[in-house]
Amino acid sequence: MTRDIDGFPHDRLRWLIGIEDTCVQPSPGSTMGPLNEFALTGHDVHWRSDLATAAALATGLRYGVSWPLVHVAPGRFDWSVLDERLDVAVREHGLTVLADLVHYGTPTWLDGSFADERFPEALAEFAAAFAERYRGVVDHITPLNEPLTTASFCGLRGVWPPALTGWDGWSTVTTGIARGVQRAIAAVRTANPDAVIVHVEASAIYETADPALAEEVELLRALSTLPTDLILGRVGEEHPLHPWLIGNGVPAAHLAELGAGAPVIDIMGVNYYPDLTPRILERVDGTVRQITANRWDAGLRAVLRAWQARYGLPMVVTETSIEGTERVRREWLEAATDTVRELHRDGVDVRGLTWWPLLDFVDWSFASGGRNVEEFVLRPESASDATAETFAPTGQGITPFLRRMGLITLSEEADGALSRAETEAVGVFPREAAHIAPKDVTR
């Protein structure tokens, strides 16, 4: 029988809001600058009104806790900012908060970041301290957002600390993340037995029209679920990618540890962007590149059905939005919520959807001097130059870097402050859903 989960019953959909919370602090000697979306979007200044806006729209909020800034040293924490914000969000506005413990960055005292041998225990220490401090206030916890994306930026392409490259770097970061997440979940369960663990991962769709790239597409498809397989203890010697991991330098002892440490996950969070998640591989001038392709609601259906079939866990769409005009954003919100309702009625165990982000946010290239840091290029019809190495010119304020994906749009004023204005998508955001009975609620 499909079970109810605190805050996410099987027969009622939840609609949530997320506030972009990427927090990556450069390590000593790094060429990147700080990437703190709370600061860049003015949330650090306007957090009270932002939380009030979120509460006016939804009853649930995905929110980052800025681990690099809170965990100031081993065994030392600065909770002052979180104490105030979480109190307002939960006690004043009645929001159910899903806390992101890690959103791409680690404390700088972890010299090797996700590849540091101390990382698993450092994350477990933070997870235990957070879960104990906010027990009964924030009981829904995501140990680490998007292992797949983190591994790409931190382990494959050297964009963020620890700036490793290649598949061996990817494997090192991914395995470190999996070990840390397993220990963090165990620590949370000990500190707060009532906690709801929401594992959040990026979905992936890969295609190609080039037969010569079919093998690479198959590898990318297989790797897209590997971090979750590792976390769930599914990568034994019989797993098809076990030899691949060993060949890329992962110690057999770490894989054995992960196989023995399988945790219980309550909710599978699946992130999907209709114009960014689907990728087409093509060869250009001797190199392979990924071009985005919009698969709209068909992609969302495919992703959720695939994750349901593979893991059989209750799901929440923990991130979705689209970049474009207000009308485009409204149309995607309507299509995404309709799709989730339809799948729910058809017996797919999806419990809700999160629009991410509430606010427009600042492109991650801002911290890298304007250099494009994504692993993909935008489809040509949506960008003036799909092969550009630079996202925007530097030294001209925030405006060139603003990604128009929010329900609330940001505008840069003459003094550099960012004003906020509702988009037309706000008017169709479904705060609450009526009872929706699936056709089949048994498994």
N, C-alpha and C positions, 0 to 999 in steps of 0.2 A: 504494500500500500504506500502510495506517495505520502511522505510525511510533511507536516507543517514545520516551519523553521521560524524562530522568533523574528518577527518583523516581516516575514515573507511566507504567508500561508499559501498552500498550493492552489487555492481556488480564488485568489484575489491578486490582481496585478498591482505592483507598486511603481510609481513614477518618481524618479529621483533627479537631482541636479548635482553636477560636479563643478568644483572650482579648480581650474588648472593650477597645479601645485609643484611642478618640476623644481627640484632644488639640488643643484650640482655645484659644489664648491671646488675651485681648481686646486690641485695639489701644488706644492712648491715647485717652481720652475715651469709650470704649465703655460702654454701659449693661449689658453682660453681664459676668459673672464668669468666672474660669478654668473650663474644662471639661476636666478631666484624669481619665479613668476609672481609670487605674492608681492615682491617689491616692484617688479617691472610693470605690472598691471595696476599698481596703486592699491592693491588689496590690503597691504599693510597699513595704509592710511584710512581706507574706506571700508574696513572689514565689518564694522557694525551695520552699515547700510547694505553691504553685499549679503550678509547673512540674513538680514530682514527681507531682502529681495528674494533670496533662495526660499525662505520660509513662506513667502506669499505665493510662490509657484508650486512648491513640492513639500512633501512631508519627510523626504529622505535626502541626505547630503553626503556625497563622497568628498572627503577633505584630507589634505595632507598635513602631516605633523612635523615636517622639516627636520628629519633626523640629523642632518649635518650641523644644524644650529642648536638643537636641544641637547644632544649627547656630547657635551663639551670636552669630556675626558673619560677614560675608563672609570666607571662607578660614579660619575658626576653628571648631573642633569640640570638644565635650566628650564623649568616648567612654566615660568611666569606668563609667557605669551599664550601658551596652550590653555592654561588654567582659565584665563579670562575669556578666550574665544569659545572654548567648548562649553563653558558655563552659559554663555549667552545663547549659543546655538541650541543647546539641549534644554536648559531650564527656562529660558526666556521665550524661545521660539518653538520648543517642542519637536525639534528635528531629530530624526534617527540618523546618527552620524556613522558612516562607514569610514574608518580611519585608515589611510594609507601610511604604513610605517616607513616605507622606503619608496621614493619616487625618483629613481635613477641616480641618486647620490649617496655617498657615505661620509662620515666625519673625516676630516683631513688628517686626524691622528692615526687613522688606518692607512699607513703609507702605501700599501698595495691595493687599497680599495677592495673591490670584490675578489681580487686574487690574493689578498692578504690572508695568511693562515689564521689570523685572529678574527677574520670577518664572521664566521659562523657563530662564534661565542659572543662577539660584540653585538650582533643583531639579536641573539637570544637574550642578552642582558637588557637591551633596550626594550624588547618586546615584553619581557617579564615586568619591568619597571612601569611601562605604560599600562599594561593590563591591570596591574595591581592598583595603580593610582586612580585610574578612571573606571574601575569596575562599577557597574550600575549606571554609569554615565555614558560611556562608549563601550558597548559590548560587541560591536561588529568590527572586525579587524582584518585588514589585508596586510599580510607580512611584507609583500614586495610587489609593486605594480610592474606588470609586463616584463618577466624575465627575458622573453625573446627580443624585445626592443633594447633592453639593457645590454644584452650580450652583443647585439649588433653595434651599438655605439661605443661600448666600453671594451669589448673583446675582439671584435672582427675588424673594425675600421679605425680604431684608435682616436675617436673624437673626444670622449670623456675618460676620466680616470677609471682604471689604471692605464688606459691608452695602449692596450695590446692590439695586435693585428693578426690576421690570418685565422684559419680554422682551429689551430692549436690555441690561439688566444681566446677565440669564441668558446672552445671546450673548457678552458680553464675557468673563465668567468661563469659560464653556465653551471658547471659543477659546484663552484663555490657558492653561487646563489642557491642552488638546490639544497646543499648542506645547511646553509644558513636558514632557509625557510623551514626546513624540517625541525631544526632546533628551536626556531622562534615559535612555531606552532606548539611544540611541547611545552615551552616556557609559558605561553599564553594560557594553555589548558591548565597548567598548575596554578598560575596566579588567579585565573578567573574561569572556573569550570563552566560558567554560563556563557562563555564567549562563543560567538558565531564566526567561524573562519571563512572568509571570502577570498578565494584564490583568483587573482585577476591576470589574464593573459591576452595578448594581442592575437587576433585571428589572422589567417593568411590565405590568400588565393593566388596561385601562380599558374600562368598559362604561357604557351609559346606556339608560334606558327612555324618555327624553325626546327626541323627534326634533329639537327645537330645539338640543340640545346635541351632535348627531352630529358637526358640524364641529369642535367643540372636542375631542371624543374622538379624532377622526382626527389632529388636530394633536399631541395629547399622545402618541399612539402613535408618530407619526413622530419626535417629538423624543426618545423614549426610546432610540433607537439612534443619534441624531445624534452624541453625543460619541465613540462608538466609531468611527463612520464617519469623523469628522474625524481621529482618531488614526491610523487605518489608511489615510489619504490617499485616501478615497473620495468626497470632496465637491468634485468638479469642477463646471464650469458646467452640466453636464447633470444634476446632482443636484437633485431637486425642492425641496430646502430651501436651495440656494445663493442664490437671490434673496431668500429670507426672511432669511438671515443678513446679506446686504448691506443690506437694508432696516432691519435692527436695529443697524446701525452697525459691523459687522465689516469691517475693511479688506480689500479684494480681495487685497492683497499677502500678508496672513496666510493667506488661504485657498489662495493659490498656493503659499506656503511649505509648508503642510500637505500639499497634493497631491503635492509633490515629495519629501516626507520620509517616506514610508510605511515603517514599521519592520516587522520580523518579530516576531510574538507567538507564543510557544510554546503557551500554554494560555489559554483564555478562561474566566475565573472568572465564574460567574453566581450572583448572590445572590437568594434567593427565600424569602419568609415567607408561609405559607399564609393567614394572617389579616391581613396588612398589605399585601402586594404587590398583590392584586386591589382595584380601586377602582371604585365606582359613582358617576358624576356625577349630581347632582340639583340642582334650583333650589329654594332656600328663602328666602323673603322677599326675592326679587329678586337674590339672590347665588347663585353656583354653588359647591358644596362637594363634596369627595370623601369618600365613606363607604367604609370598609373592608368587604370581603366575603370570607368564607373559601371558597376554592376547593380546599383540601386537596391531594391528590395529582394531581387533574386539572389544576390550575394548574401544578404542577411539570412534568408531562409536556408541557403546551402550551408552556411557556417554553423548556425544553431543546430541544424539536423545532424551535421557531422560531429559536433562536440557532444551532442546527446548520445549518438551511437557509440562513440569511443569511450566516454567516461560514465554515462548514465547517472549524472548528478544533477540536482536542481540548478538551473542557470539564471543569471541576471545579465542583461546587456549592460555592462558597467561603463561603457563609453560609446557614444555615437554622436555624430554631427556631420555637417558638410560645410565646406568653404564656398561662399558665394553671396549673392544678393539676399536681402531679407526674404524675398519670395521663395528663393531656392531653399533657404533654411526652413521656412514654414512648410514647404511641400515635402521636404525630407522628414521633418518631425511627424507630419501626418502619415506619411508612408511607413515610417518605422514603427509607430505605435499601432497602426492597423495591422502590420505584419506580425507583431508580437501577439496581438489579440487573436489573430487567425491561427497562429501556431499553437497558442495556448489551448484554444478550442479543439484543435486537432490532436491534442494529447502530448505535445512536446512540453517538457517540464521547464518552461521558462516562467520566472516569477516577476519580472519587471524590466524596466529600461531606464537608463540614465542618460540625460543630455549632458554632454561634456564638450565644451565648457559653458558655464553660465556667462562668462565674459569673453569677449575677444581676447586673444593672448598674443604674446610677443614670440615671433619665430625664434627657434633655438639657434639659428645662425647669428643672432645678435651677439652671443657670447664668443663667437669665433670670427669676429671682424667682418661679418657679412658673408662669409664663405658658406655655400650650401653644404649642410652636414647630413642631409638625408641619404639613404641608400637608394632612393629612387629619384626620377625626374618626373615632373608633372606632364600629363598628356599634352601634346602640342596645342590642342584647341583651347586649353585652359591657361596657357602661359605664353608670354611673348617670346620666350626662348627656352625651350624645354631642356636644352643641354647646358644652360648657364651654370658656371661654377660659383657665381656670386648671387646671393639671394637679393640683396639690396645694397645701395651705397651706405657707407658708414659715416658717422659724424653729422647726420641730418635728422637726429631725433628718433623717436620710436615709430612714428607713422609708417615709414616704408616697411617695417617689420611686423605690423599688426596683421594677424590672421583672422579673417572675418568669419568666425565659426560660432560666435556666442549668441545666446538669446538676448544679451545686452551688448550693445556695440560701444566701443571706446573711441573717443575723439581727443586728439592731442591739442591742448590749448596753447596760447602764445607763451605762457610761463612754464610749459612742459607738463602741467597737470593733465590728467586724463579724466574727461567727463564721461558720464554714463547715460545711455538712452535705450529705451526698450525697442526691440524690433517687432515686426508684425507677428513673428513666430510666438511671442509671449502669449498672445491671445488664444492660441490653440493648444497650449501646453496642458495636458490632462492631469490636474492635481491629484484627483482621486479616481479610482476605477470601481465600477459596480462589480458585484459578484459575477464571475465568469466561470462557469463549470466546464472543464474539459470533457471531450467525448469519452476519454478513457483516463482514469486517474490511478490505475493499477500498473504495477511494473513487475 
